Amino acid sequence: TIRANSVQLENLATSLKTPMIG
């Protein structure tokens, strides 16, 4: 669903940001 995609996108963004900070 669109909602699930939105959550997945947010999770992906966080996942990408985490390694950057680390």
PyMOL commands that set and color helices and strands:
alter all, ss='L'
color gray80, all
select helices_A, chain A and resi 2-21
alter helices_A, ss='H'
color red, helices_A
deselect
rebuild
show_as cartoon
